[in-house]
Amino acid sequence: MLERKVILSNKDGLHARAAAMFVQVANKFSSNVYIEFDGKRVDGKSIIGVMSLGAFAGEEIIIITNGVDEEKAMEELTNLVTENMKDII
């Protein structure tokens, strides 16, 4: 199991489009994916779960991956959240 704290980079946080992108990437992997924010843990493969966190730009979330491809999942999801979501409206 891997855990990594990351800061949300896009201006609107995990809103609908960003949450959908996160879930799409998470679902590429067989590993379990979770996000923790403000004491709440949700399934990172569930759009409803991810959006329910209400995490905004500049806030810290914890990404958790657990499974056979956990390292690759963590790498891609971390890169998505910290770099590739910066310009999403």
PDB file of N, CA, C and O in Angstrom:
ATOM      1  N   MET A   1       0.848  -1.181   0.000  1.00  0.00           N
ATOM      2  CA  MET A   1       0.000   0.000   0.000  1.00  0.00           C
ATOM      3  C   MET A   1       0.887   1.235   0.000  1.00  0.00           C
ATOM      4  O   MET A   1       1.853   1.322   0.758  1.00  0.00           O
ATOM      5  N   LEU A   2       0.548   2.184  -0.856  1.00  0.00           N
ATOM      6  CA  LEU A   2       1.277   3.443  -0.939  1.00  0.00           C
ATOM      7  C   LEU A   2       0.351   4.585  -0.570  1.00  0.00           C
ATOM      8  O   LEU A   2      -0.841   4.552  -0.879  1.00  0.00           O
ATOM      9  N   GLU A   3       0.899   5.602   0.093  1.00  0.00           N
ATOM     10  CA  GLU A   3       0.162   6.828   0.415  1.00  0.00           C
ATOM     11  C   GLU A   3       1.030   8.009   0.039  1.00  0.00           C
ATOM     12  O   GLU A   3       2.239   8.002   0.269  1.00  0.00           O
ATOM     13  N   ARG A   4       0.405   9.027  -0.544  1.00  0.00           N
ATOM     14  CA  ARG A   4       1.153  10.228  -0.876  1.00  0.00           C
ATOM     15  C   ARG A   4       0.266  11.456  -0.679  1.00  0.00           C
ATOM     16  O   ARG A   4      -0.869  11.500  -1.154  1.00  0.00           O
ATOM     17  N   LYS A   5       0.801  12.446   0.026  1.00  0.00           N
ATOM     18  CA  LYS A   5       0.107  13.720   0.194  1.00  0.00           C
ATOM     19  C   LYS A   5       0.435  14.602  -0.999  1.00  0.00           C
ATOM     20  O   LYS A   5       1.597  14.745  -1.380  1.00  0.00           O
ATOM     21  N   VAL A   6      -0.598  15.189  -1.582  1.00  0.00           N
ATOM     22  CA  VAL A   6      -0.418  16.081  -2.726  1.00  0.00           C
ATOM     23  C   VAL A   6      -1.310  17.304  -2.566  1.00  0.00           C
ATOM     24  O   VAL A   6      -2.335  17.263  -1.884  1.00  0.00           O
ATOM     25  N   ILE A   7      -0.900  18.386  -3.205  1.00  0.00           N
ATOM     26  CA  ILE A   7      -1.671  19.627  -3.202  1.00  0.00           C
ATOM     27  C   ILE A   7      -2.409  19.733  -4.532  1.00  0.00           C
ATOM     28  O   ILE A   7      -1.808  19.572  -5.594  1.00  0.00           O
ATOM     29  N   LEU A   8      -3.702  20.002  -4.473  1.00  0.00           N
ATOM     30  CA  LEU A   8      -4.494  20.159  -5.696  1.00  0.00           C
ATOM     31  C   LEU A   8      -4.022  21.393  -6.452  1.00  0.00           C
ATOM     32  O   LEU A   8      -3.915  22.476  -5.876  1.00  0.00           O
ATOM     33  N   SER A   9      -3.742  21.231  -7.733  1.00  0.00           N
ATOM     34  CA  SER A   9      -3.137  22.309  -8.509  1.00  0.00           C
ATOM     35  C   SER A   9      -4.126  23.133  -9.326  1.00  0.00           C
ATOM     36  O   SER A   9      -3.850  24.296  -9.621  1.00  0.00           O
ATOM     37  N   ASN A  10      -5.261  22.569  -9.696  1.00  0.00           N
ATOM     38  CA  ASN A  10      -6.170  23.344 -10.541  1.00  0.00           C
ATOM     39  C   ASN A  10      -7.021  24.284  -9.703  1.00  0.00           C
ATOM     40  O   ASN A  10      -7.264  24.041  -8.521  1.00  0.00           O
ATOM     41  N   LYS A  11      -7.468  25.360 -10.336  1.00  0.00           N
ATOM     42  CA  LYS A  11      -8.104  26.440  -9.578  1.00  0.00           C
ATOM     43  C   LYS A  11      -9.434  26.071  -8.933  1.00  0.00           C
ATOM     44  O   LYS A  11      -9.839  26.706  -7.959  1.00  0.00           O
ATOM     45  N   ASP A  12     -10.115  25.068  -9.451  1.00  0.00           N
ATOM     46  CA  ASP A  12     -11.427  24.710  -8.905  1.00  0.00           C
ATOM     47  C   ASP A  12     -11.442  23.412  -8.110  1.00  0.00           C
ATOM     48  O   ASP A  12     -12.509  22.953  -7.702  1.00  0.00           O
ATOM     49  N   GLY A  13     -10.279  22.813  -7.884  1.00  0.00           N
ATOM     50  CA  GLY A  13     -10.224  21.587  -7.087  1.00  0.00           C
ATOM     51  C   GLY A  13     -10.845  20.403  -7.808  1.00  0.00           C
ATOM     52  O   GLY A  13     -10.820  20.332  -9.037  1.00  0.00           O
ATOM     53  N   LEU A  14     -11.400  19.478  -7.043  1.00  0.00           N
ATOM     54  CA  LEU A  14     -11.973  18.253  -7.620  1.00  0.00           C
ATOM     55  C   LEU A  14     -13.449  18.442  -7.975  1.00  0.00           C
ATOM     56  O   LEU A  14     -14.322  17.757  -7.442  1.00  0.00           O
ATOM     57  N   HIS A  15     -13.709  19.376  -8.878  1.00  0.00           N
ATOM     58  CA  HIS A  15     -15.061  19.596  -9.390  1.00  0.00           C
ATOM     59  C   HIS A  15     -15.375  18.513 -10.420  1.00  0.00           C
ATOM     60  O   HIS A  15     -14.591  17.578 -10.581  1.00  0.00           O
ATOM     61  N   ALA A  16     -16.482  18.616 -11.106  1.00  0.00           N
ATOM     62  CA  ALA A  16     -16.965  17.539 -11.978  1.00  0.00           C
ATOM     63  C   ALA A  16     -15.950  17.080 -13.023  1.00  0.00           C
ATOM     64  O   ALA A  16     -15.672  15.885 -13.123  1.00  0.00           O
ATOM     65  N   ARG A  17     -15.403  17.994 -13.790  1.00  0.00           N
ATOM     66  CA  ARG A  17     -14.485  17.589 -14.861  1.00  0.00           C
ATOM     67  C   ARG A  17     -13.199  16.994 -14.301  1.00  0.00           C
ATOM     68  O   ARG A  17     -12.730  15.966 -14.790  1.00  0.00           O
ATOM     69  N   ALA A  18     -12.628  17.622 -13.290  1.00  0.00           N
ATOM     70  CA  ALA A  18     -11.393  17.115 -12.684  1.00  0.00           C
ATOM     71  C   ALA A  18     -11.631  15.767 -12.006  1.00  0.00           C
ATOM     72  O   ALA A  18     -10.801  14.863 -12.100  1.00  0.00           O
ATOM     73  N   ALA A  19     -12.758  15.641 -11.328  1.00  0.00           N
ATOM     74  CA  ALA A  19     -13.086  14.371 -10.669  1.00  0.00           C
ATOM     75  C   ALA A  19     -13.252  13.267 -11.706  1.00  0.00           C
ATOM     76  O   ALA A  19     -12.805  12.141 -11.492  1.00  0.00           O
ATOM     77  N   ALA A  20     -13.890  13.584 -12.825  1.00  0.00           N
ATOM     78  CA  ALA A  20     -14.077  12.598 -13.889  1.00  0.00           C
ATOM     79  C   ALA A  20     -12.737  12.147 -14.457  1.00  0.00           C
ATOM     80  O   ALA A  20     -12.547  10.964 -14.739  1.00  0.00           O
ATOM     81  N   MET A  21     -11.808  13.084 -14.627  1.00  0.00           N
ATOM     82  CA  MET A  21     -10.476  12.725 -15.121  1.00  0.00           C
ATOM     83  C   MET A  21      -9.760  11.817 -14.130  1.00  0.00           C
ATOM     84  O   MET A  21      -9.140  10.830 -14.524  1.00  0.00           O
ATOM     85  N   PHE A  22      -9.845  12.151 -12.840  1.00  0.00           N
ATOM     86  CA  PHE A  22      -9.188  11.338 -11.816  1.00  0.00           C
ATOM     87  C   PHE A  22      -9.745   9.917 -11.841  1.00  0.00           C
ATOM     88  O   PHE A  22      -8.984   8.950 -11.840  1.00  0.00           O
ATOM     89  N   VAL A  23     -11.057   9.792 -11.864  1.00  0.00           N
ATOM     90  CA  VAL A  23     -11.710   8.480 -11.856  1.00  0.00           C
ATOM     91  C   VAL A  23     -11.351   7.691 -13.118  1.00  0.00           C
ATOM     92  O   VAL A  23     -11.123   6.484 -13.051  1.00  0.00           O
ATOM     93  N   GLN A  24     -11.302   8.365 -14.254  1.00  0.00           N
ATOM     94  CA  GLN A  24     -10.946   7.693 -15.501  1.00  0.00           C
ATOM     95  C   GLN A  24      -9.539   7.100 -15.417  1.00  0.00           C
ATOM     96  O   GLN A  24      -9.322   5.955 -15.813  1.00  0.00           O
ATOM     97  N   VAL A  25      -8.592   7.871 -14.906  1.00  0.00           N
ATOM     98  CA  VAL A  25      -7.220   7.365 -14.765  1.00  0.00           C
ATOM     99  C   VAL A  25      -7.175   6.252 -13.719  1.00  0.00           C
ATOM    100  O   VAL A  25      -6.536   5.224 -13.944  1.00  0.00           O
ATOM    101  N   ALA A  26      -7.839   6.440 -12.589  1.00  0.00           N
ATOM    102  CA  ALA A  26      -7.836   5.429 -11.521  1.00  0.00           C
ATOM    103  C   ALA A  26      -8.369   4.091 -12.019  1.00  0.00           C
ATOM    104  O   ALA A  26      -7.878   3.034 -11.622  1.00  0.00           O
ATOM    105  N   ASN A  27      -9.366   4.139 -12.882  1.00  0.00           N
ATOM    106  CA  ASN A  27      -9.982   2.908 -13.379  1.00  0.00           C
ATOM    107  C   ASN A  27      -9.132   2.159 -14.401  1.00  0.00           C
ATOM    108  O   ASN A  27      -9.490   1.054 -14.808  1.00  0.00           O
ATOM    109  N   LYS A  28      -8.020   2.741 -14.817  1.00  0.00           N
ATOM    110  CA  LYS A  28      -7.092   2.036 -15.704  1.00  0.00           C
ATOM    111  C   LYS A  28      -6.321   0.952 -14.956  1.00  0.00           C
ATOM    112  O   LYS A  28      -5.724   0.069 -15.572  1.00  0.00           O
ATOM    113  N   PHE A  29      -6.337   1.024 -13.635  1.00  0.00           N
ATOM    114  CA  PHE A  29      -5.505   0.141 -12.819  1.00  0.00           C
ATOM    115  C   PHE A  29      -6.352  -0.871 -12.060  1.00  0.00           C
ATOM    116  O   PHE A  29      -7.508  -0.613 -11.725  1.00  0.00           O
ATOM    117  N   SER A  30      -5.753  -2.026 -11.798  1.00  0.00           N
ATOM    118  CA  SER A  30      -6.465  -3.036 -11.011  1.00  0.00           C
ATOM    119  C   SER A  30      -6.361  -2.755  -9.512  1.00  0.00           C
ATOM    120  O   SER A  30      -7.158  -3.271  -8.729  1.00  0.00           O
ATOM    121  N   SER A  31      -5.390  -1.944  -9.110  1.00  0.00           N
ATOM    122  CA  SER A  31      -5.227  -1.601  -7.690  1.00  0.00           C
ATOM    123  C   SER A  31      -6.425  -0.817  -7.174  1.00  0.00           C
ATOM    124  O   SER A  31      -7.100  -0.115  -7.927  1.00  0.00           O
ATOM    125  N   ASN A  32      -6.676  -0.949  -5.878  1.00  0.00           N
ATOM    126  CA  ASN A  32      -7.657  -0.094  -5.227  1.00  0.00           C
ATOM    127  C   ASN A  32      -7.067   1.304  -5.116  1.00  0.00           C
ATOM    128  O   ASN A  32      -5.870   1.465  -4.880  1.00  0.00           O
ATOM    129  N   VAL A  33      -7.910   2.308  -5.288  1.00  0.00           N
ATOM    130  CA  VAL A  33      -7.480   3.703  -5.195  1.00  0.00           C
ATOM    131  C   VAL A  33      -8.438   4.418  -4.253  1.00  0.00           C
ATOM    132  O   VAL A  33      -9.657   4.301  -4.379  1.00  0.00           O
ATOM    133  N   TYR A  34      -7.872   5.158  -3.312  1.00  0.00           N
ATOM    134  CA  TYR A  34      -8.673   5.942  -2.371  1.00  0.00           C
ATOM    135  C   TYR A  34      -8.114   7.352  -2.303  1.00  0.00           C
ATOM    136  O   TYR A  34      -6.938   7.587  -2.583  1.00  0.00           O
ATOM    137  N   ILE A  35      -8.975   8.281  -1.926  1.00  0.00           N
ATOM    138  CA  ILE A  35      -8.552   9.653  -1.641  1.00  0.00           C
ATOM    139  C   ILE A  35      -9.044   9.986  -0.246  1.00  0.00           C
ATOM    140  O   ILE A  35     -10.186   9.695   0.109  1.00  0.00           O
ATOM    141  N   GLU A  36      -8.170  10.599   0.542  1.00  0.00           N
ATOM    142  CA  GLU A  36      -8.552  11.097   1.862  1.00  0.00           C
ATOM    143  C   GLU A  36      -8.447  12.615   1.860  1.00  0.00           C
ATOM    144  O   GLU A  36      -7.492  13.192   1.339  1.00  0.00           O
ATOM    145  N   PHE A  37      -9.451  13.245   2.457  1.00  0.00           N
ATOM    146  CA  PHE A  37      -9.458  14.694   2.606  1.00  0.00           C
ATOM    147  C   PHE A  37     -10.315  15.045   3.811  1.00  0.00           C
ATOM    148  O   PHE A  37     -11.448  14.582   3.941  1.00  0.00           O
ATOM    149  N   ASP A  38      -9.771  15.849   4.668  1.00  0.00           N
ATOM    150  CA  ASP A  38     -10.508  16.354   5.832  1.00  0.00           C
ATOM    151  C   ASP A  38     -11.121  15.215   6.654  1.00  0.00           C
ATOM    152  O   ASP A  38     -12.261  15.309   7.109  1.00  0.00           O
ATOM    153  N   GLY A  39     -10.351  14.145   6.836  1.00  0.00           N
ATOM    154  CA  GLY A  39     -10.794  13.027   7.662  1.00  0.00           C
ATOM    155  C   GLY A  39     -11.741  12.052   6.998  1.00  0.00           C
ATOM    156  O   GLY A  39     -12.218  11.118   7.642  1.00  0.00           O
ATOM    157  N   LYS A  40     -12.023  12.251   5.717  1.00  0.00           N
ATOM    158  CA  LYS A  40     -12.958  11.383   5.000  1.00  0.00           C
ATOM    159  C   LYS A  40     -12.205  10.617   3.915  1.00  0.00           C
ATOM    160  O   LYS A  40     -11.410  11.208   3.185  1.00  0.00           O
ATOM    161  N   ARG A  41     -12.445   9.310   3.801  1.00  0.00           N
ATOM    162  CA  ARG A  41     -11.824   8.474   2.766  1.00  0.00           C
ATOM    163  C   ARG A  41     -12.910   8.007   1.804  1.00  0.00           C
ATOM    164  O   ARG A  41     -13.957   7.509   2.216  1.00  0.00           O
ATOM    165  N   VAL A  42     -12.632   8.181   0.492  1.00  0.00           N
ATOM    166  CA  VAL A  42     -13.581   7.741  -0.531  1.00  0.00           C
ATOM    167  C   VAL A  42     -12.873   6.874  -1.564  1.00  0.00           C
ATOM    168  O   VAL A  42     -11.649   6.903  -1.692  1.00  0.00           O
ATOM    169  N   ASP A  43     -13.662   6.111  -2.289  1.00  0.00           N
ATOM    170  CA  ASP A  43     -13.170   5.285  -3.389  1.00  0.00           C
ATOM    171  C   ASP A  43     -12.771   6.204  -4.543  1.00  0.00           C
ATOM    172  O   ASP A  43     -13.603   6.947  -5.063  1.00  0.00           O
ATOM    173  N   GLY A  44     -11.510   6.153  -4.939  1.00  0.00           N
ATOM    174  CA  GLY A  44     -11.012   6.995  -6.017  1.00  0.00           C
ATOM    175  C   GLY A  44     -11.506   6.589  -7.391  1.00  0.00           C
ATOM    176  O   GLY A  44     -11.216   7.266  -8.377  1.00  0.00           O
ATOM    177  N   LYS A  45     -12.246   5.499  -7.470  1.00  0.00           N
ATOM    178  CA  LYS A  45     -12.814   5.052  -8.734  1.00  0.00           C
ATOM    179  C   LYS A  45     -14.298   5.394  -8.839  1.00  0.00           C
ATOM    180  O   LYS A  45     -14.978   4.966  -9.771  1.00  0.00           O
ATOM    181  N   SER A  46     -14.790   6.164  -7.880  1.00  0.00           N
ATOM    182  CA  SER A  46     -16.199   6.566  -7.839  1.00  0.00           C
ATOM    183  C   SER A  46     -16.316   8.076  -8.032  1.00  0.00           C
ATOM    184  O   SER A  46     -15.828   8.847  -7.205  1.00  0.00           O
ATOM    185  N   ILE A  47     -16.955   8.497  -9.111  1.00  0.00           N
ATOM    186  CA  ILE A  47     -17.108   9.931  -9.370  1.00  0.00           C
ATOM    187  C   ILE A  47     -17.880  10.616  -8.254  1.00  0.00           C
ATOM    188  O   ILE A  47     -17.538  11.729  -7.856  1.00  0.00           O
ATOM    189  N   ILE A  48     -18.910   9.966  -7.749  1.00  0.00           N
ATOM    190  CA  ILE A  48     -19.698  10.543  -6.658  1.00  0.00           C
ATOM    191  C   ILE A  48     -18.827  10.698  -5.415  1.00  0.00           C
ATOM    192  O   ILE A  48     -18.861  11.734  -4.752  1.00  0.00           O
ATOM    193  N   GLY A  49     -18.055   9.672  -5.107  1.00  0.00           N
ATOM    194  CA  GLY A  49     -17.177   9.735  -3.947  1.00  0.00           C
ATOM    195  C   GLY A  49     -16.164  10.855  -4.053  1.00  0.00           C
ATOM    196  O   GLY A  49     -15.982  11.625  -3.110  1.00  0.00           O
ATOM    197  N   VAL A  50     -15.503  10.950  -5.201  1.00  0.00           N
ATOM    198  CA  VAL A  50     -14.469  11.973  -5.385  1.00  0.00           C
ATOM    199  C   VAL A  50     -15.074  13.367  -5.309  1.00  0.00           C
ATOM    200  O   VAL A  50     -14.518  14.245  -4.649  1.00  0.00           O
ATOM    201  N   MET A  51     -16.197  13.583  -5.968  1.00  0.00           N
ATOM    202  CA  MET A  51     -16.831  14.905  -5.933  1.00  0.00           C
ATOM    203  C   MET A  51     -17.343  15.252  -4.544  1.00  0.00           C
ATOM    204  O   MET A  51     -17.373  16.426  -4.176  1.00  0.00           O
ATOM    205  N   SER A  52     -17.744  14.256  -3.768  1.00  0.00           N
ATOM    206  CA  SER A  52     -18.301  14.517  -2.437  1.00  0.00           C
ATOM    207  C   SER A  52     -17.263  15.049  -1.454  1.00  0.00           C
ATOM    208  O   SER A  52     -17.623  15.574  -0.400  1.00  0.00           O
ATOM    209  N   LEU A  53     -15.992  14.921  -1.785  1.00  0.00           N
ATOM    210  CA  LEU A  53     -14.949  15.410  -0.878  1.00  0.00           C
ATOM    211  C   LEU A  53     -14.968  16.929  -0.739  1.00  0.00           C
ATOM    212  O   LEU A  53     -14.676  17.456   0.335  1.00  0.00           O
ATOM    213  N   GLY A  54     -15.306  17.630  -1.805  1.00  0.00           N
ATOM    214  CA  GLY A  54     -15.326  19.086  -1.745  1.00  0.00           C
ATOM    215  C   GLY A  54     -13.946  19.696  -1.565  1.00  0.00           C
ATOM    216  O   GLY A  54     -13.805  20.718  -0.893  1.00  0.00           O
ATOM    217  N   ALA A  55     -12.929  19.086  -2.152  1.00  0.00           N
ATOM    218  CA  ALA A  55     -11.559  19.586  -2.030  1.00  0.00           C
ATOM    219  C   ALA A  55     -11.302  20.636  -3.107  1.00  0.00           C
ATOM    220  O   ALA A  55     -11.626  20.431  -4.277  1.00  0.00           O
ATOM    221  N   PHE A  56     -10.716  21.765  -2.700  1.00  0.00           N
ATOM    222  CA  PHE A  56     -10.478  22.883  -3.603  1.00  0.00           C
ATOM    223  C   PHE A  56      -8.995  23.114  -3.845  1.00  0.00           C
ATOM    224  O   PHE A  56      -8.141  22.481  -3.225  1.00  0.00           O
ATOM    225  N   ALA A  57      -8.708  24.025  -4.752  1.00  0.00           N
ATOM    226  CA  ALA A  57      -7.331  24.355  -5.122  1.00  0.00           C
ATOM    227  C   ALA A  57      -6.499  24.702  -3.900  1.00  0.00           C
ATOM    228  O   ALA A  57      -6.954  25.398  -2.993  1.00  0.00           O
ATOM    229  N   GLY A  58      -5.274  24.203  -3.898  1.00  0.00           N
ATOM    230  CA  GLY A  58      -4.344  24.499  -2.820  1.00  0.00           C
ATOM    231  C   GLY A  58      -4.519  23.638  -1.591  1.00  0.00           C
ATOM    232  O   GLY A  58      -3.720  23.722  -0.658  1.00  0.00           O
ATOM    233  N   GLU A  59      -5.550  22.812  -1.573  1.00  0.00           N
ATOM    234  CA  GLU A  59      -5.771  21.945  -0.413  1.00  0.00           C
ATOM    235  C   GLU A  59      -5.024  20.627  -0.594  1.00  0.00           C
ATOM    236  O   GLU A  59      -4.785  20.175  -1.714  1.00  0.00           O
ATOM    237  N   GLU A  60      -4.666  20.029   0.530  1.00  0.00           N
ATOM    238  CA  GLU A  60      -3.912  18.783   0.518  1.00  0.00           C
ATOM    239  C   GLU A  60      -4.847  17.585   0.606  1.00  0.00           C
ATOM    240  O   GLU A  60      -5.717  17.515   1.473  1.00  0.00           O
ATOM    241  N   ILE A  61      -4.646  16.648  -0.312  1.00  0.00           N
ATOM    242  CA  ILE A  61      -5.361  15.377  -0.264  1.00  0.00           C
ATOM    243  C   ILE A  61      -4.326  14.270  -0.122  1.00  0.00           C
ATOM    244  O   ILE A  61      -3.140  14.480  -0.376  1.00  0.00           O
ATOM    245  N   ILE A  62      -4.777  13.109   0.279  1.00  0.00           N
ATOM    246  CA  ILE A  62      -3.906  11.941   0.344  1.00  0.00           C
ATOM    247  C   ILE A  62      -4.428  10.925  -0.663  1.00  0.00           C
ATOM    248  O   ILE A  62      -5.591  10.524  -0.617  1.00  0.00           O
ATOM    249  N   ILE A  63      -3.551  10.519  -1.569  1.00  0.00           N
ATOM    250  CA  ILE A  63      -3.885   9.471  -2.531  1.00  0.00           C
ATOM    251  C   ILE A  63      -3.332   8.165  -1.983  1.00  0.00           C
ATOM    252  O   ILE A  63      -2.179   8.100  -1.555  1.00  0.00           O
ATOM    253  N   ILE A  64      -4.152   7.132  -1.997  1.00  0.00           N
ATOM    254  CA  ILE A  64      -3.757   5.814  -1.499  1.00  0.00           C
ATOM    255  C   ILE A  64      -3.990   4.804  -2.619  1.00  0.00           C
ATOM    256  O   ILE A  64      -5.070   4.751  -3.208  1.00  0.00           O
ATOM    257  N   THR A  65      -2.967   4.008  -2.902  1.00  0.00           N
ATOM    258  CA  THR A  65      -3.106   2.929  -3.879  1.00  0.00           C
ATOM    259  C   THR A  65      -2.685   1.625  -3.227  1.00  0.00           C
ATOM    260  O   THR A  65      -1.759   1.593  -2.416  1.00  0.00           O
ATOM    261  N   ASN A  66      -3.373   0.548  -3.590  1.00  0.00           N
ATOM    262  CA  ASN A  66      -3.073  -0.751  -2.990  1.00  0.00           C
ATOM    263  C   ASN A  66      -3.381  -1.854  -3.994  1.00  0.00           C
ATOM    264  O   ASN A  66      -4.537  -2.067  -4.359  1.00  0.00           O
ATOM    265  N   GLY A  67      -2.338  -2.553  -4.438  1.00  0.00           N
ATOM    266  CA  GLY A  67      -2.539  -3.656  -5.372  1.00  0.00           C
ATOM    267  C   GLY A  67      -1.308  -3.899  -6.222  1.00  0.00           C
ATOM    268  O   GLY A  67      -0.245  -3.325  -5.988  1.00  0.00           O
ATOM    269  N   VAL A  68      -1.471  -4.758  -7.208  1.00  0.00           N
ATOM    270  CA  VAL A  68      -0.331  -5.199  -8.010  1.00  0.00           C
ATOM    271  C   VAL A  68       0.317  -4.081  -8.821  1.00  0.00           C
ATOM    272  O   VAL A  68       1.524  -4.118  -9.062  1.00  0.00           O
ATOM    273  N   ASP A  69      -0.459  -3.090  -9.245  1.00  0.00           N
ATOM    274  CA  ASP A  69       0.092  -1.988 -10.027  1.00  0.00           C
ATOM    275  C   ASP A  69       0.025  -0.664  -9.256  1.00  0.00           C
ATOM    276  O   ASP A  69      -0.122   0.402  -9.852  1.00  0.00           O
ATOM    277  N   GLU A  70       0.134  -0.745  -7.934  1.00  0.00           N
ATOM    278  CA  GLU A  70      -0.005   0.437  -7.076  1.00  0.00           C
ATOM    279  C   GLU A  70       1.026   1.518  -7.377  1.00  0.00           C
ATOM    280  O   GLU A  70       0.705   2.704  -7.295  1.00  0.00           O
ATOM    281  N   GLU A  71       2.248   1.143  -7.721  1.00  0.00           N
ATOM    282  CA  GLU A  71       3.284   2.147  -7.983  1.00  0.00           C
ATOM    283  C   GLU A  71       2.969   2.946  -9.243  1.00  0.00           C
ATOM    284  O   GLU A  71       3.076   4.173  -9.240  1.00  0.00           O
ATOM    285  N   LYS A  72       2.587   2.272 -10.304  1.00  0.00           N
ATOM    286  CA  LYS A  72       2.235   2.956 -11.550  1.00  0.00           C
ATOM    287  C   LYS A  72       0.980   3.805 -11.356  1.00  0.00           C
ATOM    288  O   LYS A  72       0.908   4.924 -11.862  1.00  0.00           O
ATOM    289  N   ALA A  73       0.006   3.289 -10.637  1.00  0.00           N
ATOM    290  CA  ALA A  73      -1.211   4.055 -10.352  1.00  0.00           C
ATOM    291  C   ALA A  73      -0.871   5.321  -9.575  1.00  0.00           C
ATOM    292  O   ALA A  73      -1.359   6.401  -9.907  1.00  0.00           O
ATOM    293  N   MET A  74      -0.045   5.197  -8.550  1.00  0.00           N
ATOM    294  CA  MET A  74       0.339   6.356  -7.746  1.00  0.00           C
ATOM    295  C   MET A  74       1.064   7.390  -8.595  1.00  0.00           C
ATOM    296  O   MET A  74       0.797   8.587  -8.486  1.00  0.00           O
ATOM    297  N   GLU A  75       1.971   6.935  -9.432  1.00  0.00           N
ATOM    298  CA  GLU A  75       2.732   7.842 -10.291  1.00  0.00           C
ATOM    299  C   GLU A  75       1.803   8.635 -11.208  1.00  0.00           C
ATOM    300  O   GLU A  75       1.909   9.859 -11.289  1.00  0.00           O
ATOM    301  N   GLU A  76       0.904   7.952 -11.892  1.00  0.00           N
ATOM    302  CA  GLU A  76       0.007   8.632 -12.832  1.00  0.00           C
ATOM    303  C   GLU A  76      -0.985   9.548 -12.134  1.00  0.00           C
ATOM    304  O   GLU A  76      -1.237  10.658 -12.604  1.00  0.00           O
ATOM    305  N   LEU A  77      -1.552   9.099 -11.019  1.00  0.00           N
ATOM    306  CA  LEU A  77      -2.539   9.921 -10.314  1.00  0.00           C
ATOM    307  C   LEU A  77      -1.896  11.142  -9.670  1.00  0.00           C
ATOM    308  O   LEU A  77      -2.477  12.227  -9.678  1.00  0.00           O
ATOM    309  N   THR A  78      -0.716  10.973  -9.119  1.00  0.00           N
ATOM    310  CA  THR A  78      -0.009  12.112  -8.530  1.00  0.00           C
ATOM    311  C   THR A  78       0.318  13.137  -9.603  1.00  0.00           C
ATOM    312  O   THR A  78       0.114  14.334  -9.400  1.00  0.00           O
ATOM    313  N   ASN A  79       0.818  12.684 -10.732  1.00  0.00           N
ATOM    314  CA  ASN A  79       1.137  13.591 -11.828  1.00  0.00           C
ATOM    315  C   ASN A  79      -0.114  14.300 -12.331  1.00  0.00           C
ATOM    316  O   ASN A  79      -0.075  15.493 -12.632  1.00  0.00           O
ATOM    317  N   LEU A  80      -1.206  13.581 -12.423  1.00  0.00           N
ATOM    318  CA  LEU A  80      -2.467  14.179 -12.859  1.00  0.00           C
ATOM    319  C   LEU A  80      -2.887  15.309 -11.931  1.00  0.00           C
ATOM    320  O   LEU A  80      -3.220  16.402 -12.390  1.00  0.00           O
ATOM    321  N   VAL A  81      -2.873  15.053 -10.642  1.00  0.00           N
ATOM    322  CA  VAL A  81      -3.351  16.032  -9.657  1.00  0.00           C
ATOM    323  C   VAL A  81      -2.412  17.232  -9.535  1.00  0.00           C
ATOM    324  O   VAL A  81      -2.876  18.363  -9.390  1.00  0.00           O
ATOM    325  N   THR A  82      -1.111  17.001  -9.591  1.00  0.00           N
ATOM    326  CA  THR A  82      -0.169  18.096  -9.354  1.00  0.00           C
ATOM    327  C   THR A  82       0.217  18.867 -10.608  1.00  0.00           C
ATOM    328  O   THR A  82       0.613  20.029 -10.517  1.00  0.00           O
ATOM    329  N   GLU A  83       0.109  18.246 -11.772  1.00  0.00           N
ATOM    330  CA  GLU A  83       0.556  18.903 -13.003  1.00  0.00           C
ATOM    331  C   GLU A  83      -0.526  19.031 -14.070  1.00  0.00           C
ATOM    332  O   GLU A  83      -0.773  20.129 -14.569  1.00  0.00           O
ATOM    333  N   ASN A  84      -1.160  17.944 -14.419  1.00  0.00           N
ATOM    334  CA  ASN A  84      -2.038  17.925 -15.588  1.00  0.00           C
ATOM    335  C   ASN A  84      -3.404  18.563 -15.371  1.00  0.00           C
ATOM    336  O   ASN A  84      -4.116  18.818 -16.343  1.00  0.00           O
ATOM    337  N   MET A  85      -3.787  18.824 -14.139  1.00  0.00           N
ATOM    338  CA  MET A  85      -5.094  19.437 -13.878  1.00  0.00           C
ATOM    339  C   MET A  85      -5.011  20.952 -13.737  1.00  0.00           C
ATOM    340  O   MET A  85      -6.035  21.597 -13.508  1.00  0.00           O
ATOM    341  N   LYS A  86      -3.845  21.528 -13.866  1.00  0.00           N
ATOM    342  CA  LYS A  86      -3.673  22.958 -13.598  1.00  0.00           C
ATOM    343  C   LYS A  86      -4.609  23.845 -14.405  1.00  0.00           C
ATOM    344  O   LYS A  86      -5.114  24.841 -13.887  1.00  0.00           O
ATOM    345  N   ASP A  87      -4.845  23.501 -15.650  1.00  0.00           N
ATOM    346  CA  ASP A  87      -5.610  24.380 -16.531  1.00  0.00           C
ATOM    347  C   ASP A  87      -7.041  23.934 -16.776  1.00  0.00           C
ATOM    348  O   ASP A  87      -7.716  24.480 -17.649  1.00  0.00           O
ATOM    349  N   ILE A  88      -7.510  22.961 -16.028  1.00  0.00           N
ATOM    350  CA  ILE A  88      -8.882  22.479 -16.214  1.00  0.00           C
ATOM    351  C   ILE A  88      -9.864  23.492 -15.650  1.00  0.00           C
ATOM    352  O   ILE A  88      -9.709  23.980 -14.530  1.00  0.00           O
ATOM    353  N   ILE A  89     -10.859  23.790 -16.434  1.00  0.00           N
ATOM    354  CA  ILE A  89     -11.873  24.764 -16.001  1.00  0.00           C
ATOM    355  C   ILE A  89     -12.999  24.042 -15.312  1.00  0.00           C
ATOM    356  O   ILE A  89     -13.959  24.674 -14.870  1.00  0.00           O
TER     357      ILE A  89
END
